[in-house]
């Protein structure tokens, strides 16, 4: 027996620069229908940049949605047509100025699958060369390379409070293999 609801209608509610919002009317196997709001997002990159095996590059920026400034791993929205590794290199260079001679995919995960289609492609960047930031007009980003001990202290104090960065810190404590055996969308291949 298939328990997957059927989409019987879909209506776009909002189209913005980064995401779109739609309302789907779903019919469940028991015959009940319910509206579900969905945020459509083209995907993003989260870069775990390590200048050496015991350090991580973090960026500090104000997050208007939560009204706080946080330290996070470099991350950004995918551009049409680029591969996850190309996009991760681009975002790392734009936000931090660092260029990575070595990048490797770690896995692709859904960030908030209850209401959003966004997948984040996690990439490890190493063999970093410093350079100049190329920020968007609306970005004000501080960059710092921290020892892992300093980063764990930031997390304990609440200065790191987002899932992608906490996942990065856990990955750095682990064997540093793939984040997931499978991929959320089968697109983190290059």
C-alpha positions in Angstrom: 0.0 0.0 0.0 1.4 3.4 -1.0 1.1 6.0 1.7 2.4 8.9 -0.5 0.0 11.8 -0.8 -1.0 12.9 -4.3 -0.5 16.5 -5.3 -3.9 17.6 -6.8 -3.1 21.3 -7.3 -0.2 23.7 -6.9 -0.3 27.5 -6.8 2.7 29.9 -6.7 2.4 32.4 -3.9 5.7 34.3 -4.1 8.7 34.5 -6.4 11.8 36.2 -5.1 15.5 36.5 -5.8 16.5 33.4 -3.8 13.4 31.3 -3.4 9.8 30.8 -4.4 6.8 29.8 -2.3 4.0 27.6 -3.5 0.9 26.0 -1.9 0.2 22.4 -2.8 -3.1 20.8 -2.2 -2.4 17.2 -1.1 -4.8 14.2 -1.1 -3.8 11.6 1.5 -4.5 7.9 1.1 -7.4 8.2 3.6 -9.1 10.8 1.2 -8.4 13.8 3.4 -7.0 16.9 1.5 -4.7 19.5 3.1 -2.9 22.5 1.9 0.9 22.5 2.4 3.2 25.5 1.9 6.5 24.7 0.2 9.6 26.9 -0.2 11.4 26.1 -3.4 15.2 26.7 -3.2 17.8 25.9 -5.9 20.3 24.5 -3.4 23.4 25.7 -1.6 26.9 24.9 -0.6 28.5 24.6 2.9 32.3 24.7 2.8 34.4 23.2 5.6 37.6 25.1 4.9 40.7 23.9 6.8 43.9 25.8 6.6 45.5 22.9 8.5 44.2 19.8 10.1 43.5 21.6 13.4 41.9 24.8 12.2 38.7 25.9 10.4 37.8 29.1 8.6 34.6 30.8 9.8 32.7 33.8 8.7 30.8 36.2 11.0 27.7 37.9 9.7 24.4 39.4 10.8 21.4 37.2 10.1 18.3 39.4 9.8 15.8 36.5 10.0 16.9 35.7 13.6 18.2 39.2 14.5 21.6 37.9 15.5 25.2 37.8 14.4 26.7 34.3 14.1 30.0 32.6 13.3 29.4 30.0 10.5 31.2 28.0 7.9 31.2 29.8 4.5 28.1 29.0 2.6 26.0 30.3 -0.2 23.3 29.7 -2.8 23.9 27.6 -5.9 24.1 29.4 -9.3 22.4 27.8 -12.3 24.7 25.4 -14.2 27.6 25.1 -11.8 28.7 21.9 -10.1 28.8 21.7 -6.3 32.6 21.8 -6.4 32.7 24.8 -8.7 30.1 26.6 -6.6 31.9 25.8 -3.3 35.1 27.2 -4.7 33.3 30.3 -5.9 31.5 30.9 -2.5 34.7 30.3 -0.5 36.6 32.8 -2.6 33.8 35.4 -2.6 33.1 35.3 1.2 36.6 34.6 2.6 39.1 35.4 -0.2 40.6 32.0 0.2 41.3 29.8 -2.9 41.4 26.1 -2.3 43.8 23.9 -4.3 42.0 20.8 -3.0 38.2 20.3 -2.7 36.2 17.1 -2.2 32.4 16.5 -1.9 31.3 15.2 1.5 27.6 14.6 0.9 24.3 16.4 0.2 21.7 16.8 2.9 18.2 18.4 3.1 18.3 21.3 5.5 14.6 21.7 6.4 12.6 19.0 4.5 9.4 19.7 6.4 8.7 22.8 4.3 11.7 23.5 2.0 13.3 21.8 -1.0 16.8 23.2 -0.3 19.7 20.7 -0.3 23.1 21.7 0.9 26.2 20.2 -0.8 28.9 19.9 1.8 32.5 20.3 0.6 35.8 20.0 2.3 38.3 22.7 1.1 42.0 22.4 2.0 45.4 23.7 0.8 44.1 27.2 1.1 45.7 30.3 -0.4 44.7 33.7 1.0 43.2 36.3 -1.3 40.8 39.2 -1.5 37.0 38.9 -0.7 34.5 39.7 -3.4 31.3 40.4 -1.3 27.8 41.1 -2.7 26.5 44.6 -2.0 24.3 43.4 0.9 27.1 41.4 2.6 29.3 42.4 5.5 31.4 39.4 6.5 34.3 39.1 8.9 36.6 36.1 8.3 38.7 34.3 10.9 40.7 31.1 11.0 40.2 29.4 14.4 41.7 26.4 16.0 39.2 23.6 16.5 39.4 24.2 20.3 38.4 27.9 19.8 35.6 26.9 17.4 34.2 24.4 20.0 34.4 27.2 22.6 32.4 29.5 20.2 29.8 26.8 20.0 29.6 26.3 23.7 29.0 30.1 24.1 26.3 30.2 21.5 28.3 32.2 18.9 28.0 29.2 16.6 24.3 28.3 16.6 23.4 27.0 13.1 23.1 23.4 12.0 25.5 23.4 9.1 28.4 24.7 11.2 27.6 22.4 14.1 27.6 19.5 11.6 31.0 20.7 10.3 32.4 20.7 13.8 31.2 17.2 14.4 32.7 16.1 11.1 36.0 17.6 12.1 35.9 15.5 15.4 35.1 12.3 13.4 37.0 10.3 10.9 36.4 12.9 8.3 34.7 10.6 5.8 31.5 11.2 3.9 28.7 12.9 5.8 26.2 10.5 4.4 26.5 7.2 2.6 23.9 8.3 0.0 23.1 11.7 -1.4 19.9 13.6 -0.9 19.5 14.5 -4.5 22.2 12.5 -6.4 23.9 15.7 -7.6 27.0 16.0 -5.5 29.3 14.4 -8.0 31.6 17.1 -9.2 
